Amino acid sequence: MRIKAVLSLLGEIVVLLGLTLILPMIVALTSGTSVKPFLIPMVISLGLGLFLRTLDRNPEIGTKEAFLLVSLAWLVVAVIGALPYVISGKSSLADPVNALFESMSGFTTTGATVLDNFNEPSKAILFWRQLTQWLGGMGIVVLAIAILPRLSVGGAELMSLEAPGPQLQKLTPHIRQTARIFWGIYIGLTLLETAILVLLHYLGLAPRMTPYMALVHAFTTMSTGGFSPLAASIEAFSPAVQWVIIVFMILAGANFALFWYLLRRDFRIRKNEEFRVYVLILIGLSTILVPMLVNQYGFSLSTAFRQALFQVTSIVTTTGYATMNFANWTLPAQAVLFFAMFIGGSSGSTAGSIKVVRWIIGIKAIKRELLQAFHPSAVKSIELGGKPVEERSVRGALAFIALYFVIFFVSSLVVVINGTTNGANLTLADSMSAVAATLGNIGPGIGAVGPMANYLVFPPSTRILMFFLMWLGRLEIVTALVLFTKSYWKW
């Protein structure tokens, strides 16, 4: 194990994170608040990062070191990202456990919050909260690979371990160029959404969507993060804004490689099986919800469809925005959203949870097993988009789904027991939806942790568990869990 090489490259990432703190410092200066919450972490980050860089002047890493580097990077980034909350000394975020929870929730684009009063933090702190999600959306390590030459060493392994989904789609021969393409598309879509929201504002269709609000909500839409500087989330804005955000949530939950091909006038998106299923799921679940919302709230069909599509898209893409408090929906309607928590967006997107492609492969594998039950000699490969899927990928998808649900059920049991022991007045649904929301990087759950609530209802020990669940979910579970196996350290 080349520990010094790992720490040296970790130093590169820490330095990069320190430089990003300049942005909330600018907001603090322009809004007339203290820069201290950002200046101190920036000095710590730069000092620590520059020291770590000196440990190995010419670092080389392999797959084994890549697992450790990626896992450590997300933990260290979350710890440093929590410092501004603690140093500011305001709101519920000043508590160290809460600060760590909020920081990990931000960088992993989970969107679960422990902020109980949105009027207490400064504008700069709320901006940092939004920015952490945007930085984590396409990936801190992917960003480092794109702009830091030393991270291109072993870049393919690093990027494949951090990128959401079962496999990395390499768009160019050079992994650094691929990372730049993904980040370029990500930035471009963020700017496009910002521009459209600002245009709606000046056309009088979105009075509250100022240029600042447009930017910070574009940050958390394209990252499928869901944080908002407003307690009411997207409910505070007009239907026009909600439709725009629906479109960009759908784009954020799609495979970004498809957008690269579209720019090159390659229209393979039309034949992409994962994208078709992804869109059908969004439409199908929304359609199921429409009559339920009409019956409960008396909405018109158009309003019911907008509300249903927004909430379904938000949950499936793991964005976590809301335009109404679905914690008050009927039990069948909430059950639809709970089901949606386990779907996820596309591979190669900024979405979390299990991912559509794994479900497609898993369902096809089950169908093949049923076929071979009465045709034992039949040989049938599993295809995706007309191309055969390697058996290793099939096993990987099935193992991931199984492991995901094992962690979900075990963690739910721990949360229920811990909540009861600590006197938390929570139902089984509250606990299970909170685990699903943090492990899947979704954000809001059902019931006590609905979209207009927060996670302060759980005891600190449970919030620490959820801190690690968010970490596991963002790293696609295996990347982090492999560090706890004996075979990894004997490798």
ABEGO torsion letter per residue (X at the ends): XBAAAAAAAAAAAAAAAAAAAAAAAAAAAAAGBBAAAAAAAAAAAAAAAAAAAAABABBBBBAAAAAAAAAAAAAAAAAAAAAAAAAAGBEAAABAAAAAAAAAAAAAGAGBBABABAAABBAAAAAAAAAAAAAAAAEAAAAAAAABAAAABGAAAAAAAABBEABBBBABABAAAAAAAAAAAAAAAAAAAAAAAAAAAAAGABAABBAAAAAAAAAAAAAGAGBBABAAEAAABBAAAAAAAAAAAAAAABBAAAAAAAAAGBAAAAABAAAAAAAAAAAAAAAAAAAAAAAAAGBBAAAAAAAAAAAAAAAAAGAGBBABBAAABBAAAAAAAAAAAAAEBBBGBABBEAEAAAAAAAAAAAAAAAAAAABAABBBBBBBGGBBBBAAAAAAAAAAAAAAAAAAAAAAAAAAAAAAAAGBBBBAAAAAAAAAAAAAGAGBBBEAABAABBAAABBAAAAAAAAAAAAAAAAGGAAAAAAABAAAAAX
